[in-house]
Amino acid sequence: MDAEFVVTGSQVYGPVTRESDIDIVMRNSDAERLKTWLNAHNIEIVFNDASSADPGGGEYQGFYYTIGEMVYNIIIARNNNELSSWRYATEKMLEVDSIKDKKRRCKVFNRYLGKNSR
């Protein structure tokens, strides 16, 4: 499957904990193709009910699936600009010291993403 995506979250910029999942941002068209592939390989998809909230005040459309004990969280970017914004915010997080407090980390990320956080 050929898709453009951004891997983000604590698996990329830390700190990684036992609860860390893998966050992957992709356009809706790529997410739909991924769903088709997952279904064809009998991998259960769990749909978030329209959106999921993060501790930093953001809400994102998407779904997740698991392989073994690893959770893959798919975040749907509405367009190329939003995908680029996620890439930019992830790159900026790599430039700062790892933030241990998840709520604070999400707020800093959302600031780079260009979203107002509470």
N, C-alpha and C positions, 0 to 999 in steps of 0.2 A: 504494500500500500504506500503510495507516494503522497505525503502530506507535509504541510508546513506547520510547525508547532514550536512552542517554547516550554521547556521544562523549568519550573520555578519552585519557590517554596524552600522549606528548611533542608530538603535533600540537596539543594544547590548552594544556598548561602548560609545554612546552619542556623542554630546548632541542630544537628540530627539527634533525635531521641528514638526510643523504642516505638513511640506512637507516630513517628513521622511517616506520612504517606508520600506518594509521588504525585505532584501537581503538574498537569500538562494542559497548556492552553492551546486551543486550535479553533479554526473557523468552523461554523456550523456545518458546512458541506463536508469537511474532513471528519467531523464528529459523527455525522450520519454514516459515512463510509466505514468508520471504525465500528459503529454499532452493528452494521451488517456483517463485518468480519467476525466480531465477537459472537454474534448469534450463530454464524456458520460453524464456529468452533465450540459451540455449547458452553460459552462463558457467560455466566449470569450478569446482567446489567442491573444496577440499582439506580433508579431515577430519583433525583432530588425533585421535590415537588415544586417545579418552576425555578427555584433558586435555593442557594444555601448561603447562610451568613457566616462571615468570619469574625473573629474577636475584634478586628480593627474597624468594624462598621461597614464593610463592603458586602454586597450581595452579588452572587454570580450564578448564571444559569449553567447547568451541566448535569453530569451523572458520574457514578463511579462503578468500578468493578474490582474484583480481587482475583489474584492468582497466588495460590498458596496463602501465606499470611500477609502479603503485600497488597495494600490498597492503592489503586490508581484513580486519582481524582481528575476528571476531565472537566475543564472550564471552557465554556464556549465564548469565543470572541465574536462579536457581532459583525466586525469588518476588519480589513487589513490595518487600519489605523489603530484599532483597539489591540490587535495582536502585536503591533509595533510598540505600543505603550507598555504592554506586559514585558516585552523583551527589554525595553529601556529600563523599566523599574527593577527588573531582575539584575541587569548589569550594574545598576547603581548600588543595589544591595551588596553586591560582591566587593564594592569599594569601601564599605564601612565595616567596622568591627562587628562580629557576630553579636546579635542582641538576644539574650536568653529569654527575656519575658515575651511570651507570644503576643499578648495584646499590644505591647509597645512595638514589637517587630512588625505586626500587621499595620499599625498606624503609620510607621515610617514608610513601609512599602506603598501604602495607599497614597501617601503624599507624593512619592515619586511617580506613581501611576496617574496622578492628577485628579484624585478623588478627595473630596473633603471627608475626613474621618472625625468621629466623635471624640 
